[in-house]
């Protein structure tokens, strides 16, 4: 007798616990932050008030933090995507030879804080690169070395995120390239009279970006909400969103808490909106 395999299903208590951890607790925290921003929760709760929302328009810290975080996330993702596409589309033989395939996995094993600490030791004005440049006579004094970490443009933060994101995107694009059999399409387009550049621009890049769109958006969200690297490699101003909110929450002045609750609430709502876009993109890619 043949028996049909039943699909595996999680027990109801486990599903409930998973739902509580994934949705219940974050939504509860979001509700607490909203109530705290209107004076109905927290250590300073004294009744409903809208003065914290009104004061938000006069505070330039949150918009600057949002703009700076968006710049860092876009620059990091753009550079990482460009490097990964360049390597996958123009260096296929190199990707198949040791040691590059193994080296791509090394940054993925490093915690973000370790990468940030390494870059700080390497790129700061008292770091290895500055000292080597001074010994070689490239700079007259250590203070002449350019600011690459804790700089206003976030160069150090961007470099750290590129170092973490670029290998992952390279492996992702390589898997999509092979799964989509783009080598066969390449041979077909060359047979039909197109050149290699036209194949890359009109066939390979659109396929890779469309298939990887949900992951790219997820990487953007992760960089937007990063904390360890901006805390170590960033300046006190401008700050990225996570550092800005954490700084306000950790101050000794309790009067800062409602504003921090409000900032956290608005950032969380914005990230939830981006996640909803991610889910729609995922469903659309699956349908196509």
N, C-alpha and C positions, 0 to 999 in steps of 0.2 A: 504494500500500500504506500502511495506517495502522499506526503503531507506538504501543504503549502506553508512556506515560512511566513510567520507573522511579523509585521513591521515592529521594530523596537520602539517602545514609547516610555518616556520617563514617568515614574509614578506621580500622581497628583501632588503629594506633599513636596516633592522635589521641584515640580513646575512652579508651585506657589512660592517656594523659597527663592528660586531663580528670578521669578517676577518681582519679588520684594527687593532683591539686591540690585537688579538692573533698572527697574522703573520706580518701585515704591520709595526707597530711600532717597534717590536723587530728586524725585518730585516733592518729597517731604522737605528736603533741604531747600529746594527752590521756593516752596510756599513759606518757609520760615524766613528766608531772605526777603521775600516780598512784604511779609508782615513787619519785619524789622525796619524796612525802608519807609514805612508809613507810621511807625511808632507804636505798633501793636504787639511787638515781640522784642526780646532782647533785654539787656540789663537797664536800658533807659526807657522802657515802654511806659508811656504816660498818657496814652490815648491817641486817637487818630490825628495825624498831621500830614500835610503835604509839603512842608517846607524843605524837606530833603530833595524832593523831586524838583521843586522850584529852584533850589540852589544848584542843581545839576547844570543848568544852562550857564551859570557864571563860572563853573569850574572847568578849566581847559585841560585838566589832567587826564580825564577819561577819554575824550576825543583824541588827544595826542597819543595816548597809549594804544588806542585802537588803530590809528593810522600807522604808528610805528610797528605794531604787531603785524598789520596787513602787509606793510612793505617787506618786513623780514620774511614772512611766510611766502609771499609771491616771489621774492628774489631767490630764496632758498630752493623752492620748488621749481622755478624756471631754470636755474642753473643746473640743478640735479637732473631734470628731465632732458635738457639739451645735451648734457654730457652722456647720459645713458643712451639716448637715441643715436648720438654720434658714434659711440662705441659699438652698439648693436648693429647699426646699418653699415658701418665702414670698416669694422675690425673684427669680422666674424672669425677669421683664422686665428687671431690673437686670443679671442675668447675661448678657443678650444685647446690652447696650449698652456701647460703649467708654467708659471705658478699663478697666472692671473685668475683663473676660476676659483682657486682656493683663497686668494687674497681678498676677493670680493666678500667673502663671508666673515673676515676678521672684524671689520667695523660693526657688523651686526651683533657681535658678541659683547661689545663694550657698552657699559652703561653711559647714559648721556653725561652724567657728572664727571666720569673719568675722561671722556673726550674733551669736555670743557676745561678740565684741569690741565690736560696735556697741551691743548692749544694755548692756554694762558702761560704755561712754562716755556712754550716754544716761540710765541709771537709777541709777548709783552716787551716793553722797553728794557726790562731787566732780564729778558729771557735768552734762550740759546741763540736764536737767529740774530738778535741785536748784538750779542757779545761776539759772535763769529764775524759779523759785518764790521764791528769795531776793530777786531784783531787784524782783519784783512785790509783795513784802511778805507773801507767804503764809506764810513761815517766818521766825523771828527770827535763825536761824543755820543754817549748812549741816548741823550735827550733828543738827538737829531733823527733817531729811528722813527719811522712813521707809526702813528697809532693804529694798530690792527686789532687790538682788544680794548674793551671799555671805551669805545669810540662813539661819536654821535651818530654815525651812519649804521652802526650795528654790523660792521664787517666781520668781527670775530664771531658773533652769533650766527651770521649767515654761513661762514666757513664751517663752523661746527655742524650745523644742520645739513649742509651739503655733504660733508664727510660721512654722516650717518645715513642720509637718504639716497645718495647717488648709487651705492652698491646694490641696495634693495631694488631700486627702479631698473637697474641694469639687468639683474636676474629676472625681474618681472617681464620686461620687454623681450628678453631672450626666450623665455618660456612661451610668450604669446607669439613671437616670431616663428618658433618651431611648430606650435600647435596650429597656427593658421596656415602653415605650409607656404610661407611667403617666398621661400626659395623657388618653389614651382611657379609661382606667379611672376617671379623675377625672370625666369627663363622664358616664360610665355610672352611677357612684355618686350623682352629683347628680341624674340623671334618676330614679333609684330612690328618692329622698327623703332621702338622707344629706346632711349639710352638709360644708363644706370641712375642718373640724376632724376629723370622723370619718374622712374619707378619708385625712388625713395620719396619724392615729394608728393606724388599723386596716389600712390598705392600703399606703401609701407607705413609712412608716418600717420595718415588718417586711420588705418586699421589699428595700429598700436595705441594711438591716443584714445580712440573710441573704446577699445576693449579695456584699457587701463583707466578710464575716466573715474570710476568710483574709487579706485585705490588712490589716484592722484588727489581727489578731493579729500579723502580721509587723511592723507599725508599733510595737506594744507591745514586741516583742522588741528591735527596733532602739533604742528609747528606753531600755529596760532596760540595754542594753549600751553606751550612749553614753559617750564619753570626753572629747572636746574641750570641749563646753559645760559639763559638770560640773566639769572641771578649772579653767576660767576663772571660772565664776560661782558655784561651790560653796565651802563652808567646809572646813577641814581635818577637821571632825567635825560632823555625820555626813557621810560620803562615799558616793557611789554605788559600785556593785560594781566597775566597771572601774577607777576611780581608787583604790579601796581595794587592789585586787590589784596594780596597777602601782606604787603607793607602797611596798608591801612588797617587791616584786621589785627595786626600784631603791635600796633602802637599802644602806648600806655594811656593815651587820652581816650576815654570811653565815648566821648562825643563824636569820634570818627567812625564808630561802628555802624550807625544807620547809613552813612554815605557808602561805606564798604559793602553793606548788604545790598544797597541799590545797585552799585557797580557790578557785584557778583550776579545779581538777578538779571540785569540787562545783558551781560556777557553770556550767561547760560542760555537765555532765550535766543540770542543770536547764533550760538553754536548749535542749538537744537534745530533752528531753521536750516543751517547748513547740512545737518545730518539728515533732515527730511529730503533735501535736494539729493543727497547721496543715495538714499533709499530709492527715490524715483529713477535716478540714473541707473542704479543696479537693476531694477525691474525692466527698464527700457533696453539695456544691453542684453539681458536674458531673452527678451522677446525677439530682438533682432537676431 
